[in-house]
Amino acid sequence: MNVLQNLIKIIFTLLILISTNTYACDVCGCGSSNSSSFANVLGGNYIGFSYNYMYFQYIQKTADPDFPLAEDHVNTVSVSGQYHITDKIQINATIPYRFNNRYKASGNISNSGMGDISVYGLINVLHSESNHSLKLGAGLKLPTGKFDLQNSSLNQTSAAQLGTGSLDILLPVQYYYTNNQWSFNASAMYFIKGTNDDEFKYGDQTQVNVSTSYVFPVATNISLAPSVGVSYDHFLASERFDIVDSRTKGYMTNASIGVQMETAHLILGVNTQLPIAQNLIDNEVTFNQSVGVYTYFKF
């Protein structure tokens, strides 16, 4: 009974932490890039859900001095799964759904629908009994999210798009090290963007996450692991008909902090990010803050 009461208290504490974050943002950059919940790299088999709320501001092309900035609120709910075919080979998949809102002087806009589904495989190239894990992989991001060509040519952020409209190649790398209760993980993903049916191509993207965490046992089979880390995204310029729009290249560097609870069959976590340095669309777009919450059921 005490274990159940402790579990309920932990869950309510996490929910309170989530609800106190009014604004948030994830790495979405210069248009329809992938978002991530920045969970620790997990082993085993699982299926789960994540939610990311992203908040951007951008300079409006308007003469009204009372409304110099517009806002984008980008929301993504995802179903994710991981399955080990062997001790060394695993497959991962993510199905996102996005519902976004834009607030600007000329009127508000809502946009919702399926995002781009991602599927990729990983192979552990190190010995399975080592404290170190290094996984290399490859996969695809499918053009399941709607792409709007008109908005792609404007000063817009991710609220304008649900997907890239293109078949993109994913090249993930994951490194994980554990020493008793302390762990370190670094993950990277390179997105090779394809050209969509409108002859539009988003620039290739590099995404890197580095974090460290420490596990605190709180009850039998229940632990808490606070974490701190840094994320970095770099975007190459988009193009259409081989004409490069150099304004759309950019980068973001963010600090992240979170906490993750784990039981025998459940993982629940929350995290937030704050900007360290950025340059998006010649500094016309500003990332402010982010929050993510995720839960995974292990099997």
Phi and psi in degrees as a GROMACS rama.xvg file:
@    title "Ramachandran Plot"
@    xaxis  label "Phi"
@    yaxis  label "Psi"
@TYPE xy
-62.4133  -37.0516  ASN-2
-62.9585  -43.7224  VAL-3
-63.5825  -41.5814  LEU-4
-64.0076  -40.8762  GLN-5
-63.8354  -39.784  ASN-6
-62.5545  -44.0868  LEU-7
-62.1527  -42.0669  ILE-8
-62.4467  -42.0371  LYS-9
-63.301  -44.9307  ILE-10
-61.515  -44.5002  ILE-11
-66.4051  -35.8169  PHE-12
-61.8441  -44.1223  THR-13
-64.1565  -40.8552  LEU-14
-64.3579  -36.7574  LEU-15
-64.9786  -42.5223  ILE-16
-59.0345  -39.9282  LEU-17
-65.5561  -46.0025  ILE-18
-69.4608  -20.8847  SER-19
-82.1104  -6.65325  THR-20
-90.7971  102.074  ASN-21
-77.0627  -35.1783  THR-22
-122.569  147.142  TYR-23
-159.82  165.901  ALA-24
-159.716  149.675  CYS-25
-117.741  177.956  ASP-26
-72.5244  103.519  VAL-27
-126.914  -17.6225  CYS-28
57.9537  -134.089  GLY-29
-96.6069  26.6736  CYS-30
131.013  105.93  GLY-31
58.6201  39.9519  SER-32
-86.1193  172.983  SER-33
-75.9958  144.557  ASN-34
-106.044  158.999  SER-35
-142.333  154.358  SER-36
-89.7637  -4.43524  SER-37
57.3954  37.0658  PHE-38
-70.9735  156.308  ALA-39
-61.278  149.728  ASN-40
-63.3029  124.15  VAL-41
-106.51  145.288  LEU-42
-99.3028  175.572  GLY-43
77.9081  -170.654  GLY-44
-103.237  139.757  ASN-45
-158.482  162.553  TYR-46
-137.015  142.275  ILE-47
-162.978  -175.499  GLY-48
-131.371  146.991  PHE-49
-139.777  155.12  SER-50
-134.771  130.844  TYR-51
-124.202  131.591  ASN-52
-115.654  126.284  TYR-53
-124.037  136.581  MET-54
-128.321  122.081  TYR-55
-126.153  155.316  PHE-56
-126.218  147.777  GLN-57
-145.702  153.38  TYR-58
-73.8503  125.77  ILE-59
-82.3704  147.075  GLN-60
-89.2487  71.8059  LYS-61
-139.525  151.616  THR-62
-86.7923  -3.28448  ALA-63
-78.3518  111.347  ASP-64
-70.3736  -16.6511  PRO-65
-78.092  -15.3188  ASP-66
-131.427  67.4822  PHE-67
-73.3212  -24.8411  PRO-68
-120.523  143.048  LEU-69
-109.297  165.098  ALA-70
-125.759  141.94  GLU-71
-118.477  129.884  ASP-72
-117.695  108.592  HIS-73
-108.616  120.332  VAL-74
-117.657  134.924  ASN-75
-134.955  124.632  THR-76
-109.91  128.407  VAL-77
-128.767  145.779  SER-78
-105.745  124.734  VAL-79
-126.637  150.497  SER-80
-145.714  152.937  GLY-81
-139.259  135.467  GLN-82
-141.618  131.456  TYR-83
-91.0912  115.527  HIS-84
-72.408  -41.5794  ILE-85
-134.939  -175.282  THR-86
-64.5122  -24.0753  ASP-87
-109.787  -17.4924  LYS-88
-116.025  131.23  ILE-89
-137.295  158.818  GLN-90
-123.238  145.635  ILE-91
-129.594  146.246  ASN-92
-145.449  145.872  ALA-93
-136.354  130.134  THR-94
-116.952  108.035  ILE-95
-99.1954  151.187  PRO-96
-129.275  131.001  TYR-97
-118.278  138.57  ARG-98
-136.562  115.517  PHE-99
-124.314  153.088  ASN-100
-134.86  137.666  ASN-101
-121.864  131.192  ARG-102
-117.824  115.041  TYR-103
-143.596  171.219  LYS-104
-61.485  -35.3179  ALA-105
-84.219  -0.87438  SER-106
132.638  157.899  GLY-107
-90.1634  150.992  ASN-108
-131.594  136.07  ILE-109
-116.792  145.05  SER-110
-147.077  126.501  ASN-111
-147.198  156.174  SER-112
153.735  -179.235  GLY-113
-63.9884  138.769  MET-114
-93.1018  -165.263  GLY-115
-85.076  123.079  ASP-116
-76.0549  136.536  ILE-117
-117.2  137.557  SER-118
-138.204  130.032  VAL-119
-152.873  159.332  TYR-120
-116.532  154.552  GLY-121
-134.529  147.26  LEU-122
-128.444  131.412  ILE-123
-82.6509  118.09  ASN-124
-92.3175  -0.0799945  VAL-125
-107.074  167.849  LEU-126
-63.8865  136.932  HIS-127
-66.4654  -22.135  SER-128
-91.8236  1.8511  GLU-129
-77.3177  155.434  SER-130
-72.3338  -13.1085  ASN-131
-103.173  142.357  HIS-132
-133.004  127.143  SER-133
-128.135  116.474  LEU-134
-117.829  132.517  LYS-135
-117.783  147.132  LEU-136
-157.925  -174.463  GLY-137
-159.054  155.205  ALA-138
-171.118  -167.254  GLY-139
-133.487  147.476  LEU-140
-111.136  117.489  LYS-141
-85.9099  149.023  LEU-142
-82.1387  58.5191  PRO-143
-89.2249  -15.5132  THR-144
-91.0873  144.302  GLY-145
-70.9653  137.957  LYS-146
-113.555  132.316  PHE-147
-112.173  107.895  ASP-148
-63.3098  -38.8477  LEU-149
-59.9929  -45.0113  GLN-150
-70.8655  -22.1293  ASN-151
-67.8339  -21.8325  SER-152
-93.6306  -2.67477  SER-153
-101.004  172.209  LEU-154
-76.7858  84.1893  ASN-155
-127.937  156.451  GLN-156
-113.745  -161.167  THR-157
-68.5719  -13.215  SER-158
-64.7423  -19.203  ALA-159
-80.2821  -20.6655  ALA-160
-128.424  146.4  GLN-161
-99.4223  -23.3249  LEU-162
-160.113  175.181  GLY-163
-83.652  -18.424  THR-164
74.1417  8.50711  GLY-165
-128.558  159.321  SER-166
-86.5415  116.151  LEU-167
-113.013  147.182  ASP-168
-96.2325  135.034  ILE-169
-109.947  134.391  LEU-170
-127.116  90.6447  LEU-171
-90.8763  150.519  PRO-172
-136.563  134.225  VAL-173
-132.22  131.876  GLN-174
-124.275  136.701  TYR-175
-140.775  134.723  TYR-176
-133.412  135.682  TYR-177
-131.947  141.194  THR-178
-140.467  98.8955  ASN-179
58.2549  -114.185  ASN-180
-94.3636  -5.21213  GLN-181
-100.192  142.394  TRP-182
-141.945  156.253  SER-183
-135.541  133.969  PHE-184
-138.165  145.59  ASN-185
-135.665  128.897  ALA-186
-132.719  148.688  SER-187
-141.694  150.251  ALA-188
-140.121  130.027  MET-189
-110.623  126.926  TYR-190
-103.793  114.916  PHE-191
-93.4279  104.116  ILE-192
-80.1497  137.574  LYS-193
-92.4423  176.689  GLY-194
-95.9753  130.924  THR-195
-89.3225  -175.239  ASN-196
-65.5264  -20.1189  ASP-197
-91.2033  13.4303  ASP-198
61.4009  26.8704  GLU-199
-104.183  138.919  PHE-200
-132.782  118.177  LYS-201
-68.7482  149.393  TYR-202
-68.7348  148.155  GLY-203
-56.7526  152.237  ASP-204
-130.338  138.608  GLN-205
-113.014  128.503  THR-206
-126.64  124.699  GLN-207
-129.633  133.556  VAL-208
-128.584  131.017  ASN-209
-130.021  131.367  VAL-210
-152.166  160.626  SER-211
-134.873  148.182  THR-212
-145.78  161.645  SER-213
-133.973  131.476  TYR-214
-92.7868  127.24  VAL-215
-113.241  113.887  PHE-216
-67.1165  133.832  PRO-217
-117.796  -18.2392  VAL-218
-168.165  178.463  ALA-219
-62.1464  122.154  THR-220
63.1421  19.4016  ASN-221
-130.05  130.996  ILE-222
-141.553  157.211  SER-223
-120.278  138.94  LEU-224
-133.575  95.1432  ALA-225
-70.1397  150.437  PRO-226
-142.376  152.816  SER-227
-133.327  152.466  VAL-228
-170.085  -175.963  GLY-229
-136.077  140.39  VAL-230
-122.619  150.665  SER-231
-140.986  132.23  TYR-232
-126.516  135.974  ASP-233
-128.039  131.317  HIS-234
-118.326  126.912  PHE-235
-80.9458  165.754  LEU-236
-71.2419  145.425  ALA-237
-81.586  165.144  SER-238
-153.024  158.74  GLU-239
-144.052  132.63  ARG-240
52.048  38.836  PHE-241
65.8512  11.7511  ASP-242
-95.0522  116.288  ILE-243
-86.6075  131.324  VAL-244
-98.2652  93.1149  ASP-245
-64.312  -20.4179  SER-246
-64.5813  -24.9095  ARG-247
-84.6655  -3.44626  THR-248
-77.4012  154.97  LYS-249
177.648  -175.432  GLY-250
-154.687  162.237  TYR-251
-143.866  135.957  MET-252
-125.035  124.026  THR-253
-129.551  146.569  ASN-254
-91.6421  143.361  ALA-255
-130.561  148.23  SER-256
-143.572  141.829  ILE-257
-161.301  179.761  GLY-258
-145.021  142.329  VAL-259
-130.505  129.123  GLN-260
-104.106  139.823  MET-261
-136.028  134.111  GLU-262
-118.287  -169.699  THR-263
-61.7636  -32.7865  ALA-264
-131.778  4.40069  HIS-265
-136.869  139.108  LEU-266
-125.705  131.52  ILE-267
-135.056  130.296  LEU-268
-146.201  162.181  GLY-269
-145.405  145.617  VAL-270
-151.107  163.113  ASN-271
-140.585  158.065  THR-272
-131.039  147.868  GLN-273
-129.523  143.095  LEU-274
-72.466  140.431  PRO-275
-104.603  -49.1473  ILE-276
-153.587  148.776  ALA-277
-162.893  157.244  GLN-278
-154.732  101.216  ASN-279
-118.913  124.2  LEU-280
48.5871  60.121  ILE-281
53.2078  39.6478  ASP-282
65.0139  17.8703  ASN-283
-83.18  -18.642  GLU-284
-113.299  136.89  VAL-285
-126.542  126.723  THR-286
-85.9003  134.475  PHE-287
-108.491  -50.0482  ASN-288
-168.242  161.684  GLN-289
-142.197  157.745  SER-290
-144.064  146.031  VAL-291
-140.898  147.696  GLY-292
-134.412  142.717  VAL-293
-147.502  152.921  TYR-294
-143.078  136.075  THR-295
-128.604  139.44  TYR-296
-107.962  117.931  PHE-297
-86.4407  144.579  LYS-298
